[in-house]
Amino acid sequence: QVQLVESGGGLVQPGGSLRLSCTVSGTIFGIYMAWYRQAPGKQRELVARITTDRSINYLDSGKGRFTISRHNVKGAVYLQMDSLTPGNTAVYYCNNCPGTWYWGQGTQDAVST
C-alpha cells in the first residue's frame, strides 16, 4: 500500500521560507513526482513536478521562488519555498504526476502577519 507522508509546513510571515518534505513508501518511486496544493475553497492544483532525471516544471506563480528536488534512493521529494506571500497559504501534498496514488494528509502552510 502506498504511503505518502508530508511534513515541514507551518506559519510564516510574508517573505519567509519553508522547506517541505515528502517520503514515499510501499511502491516504486514514481518517474514523475510532484507537489500539489489546495487553498481554502479551491481545487487541488499542481505546483511543481520533477522527473527521475530531474526535468522540472513549475506552476507560473512558483517560478523563481520554489525549488523542487528529489532523492531517488531515499524515495523523498522536497519543495523549497522562498519569498512566500499570503497567496501561498494552502495544504500541500505530494504525489506522483498525475496524482494517481492515494493522497496523504498533506502539510498546512500559512503565510500571515
Disulfide bonds with the S-S distance in Angstrom:
Cys22-Cys94 1.71
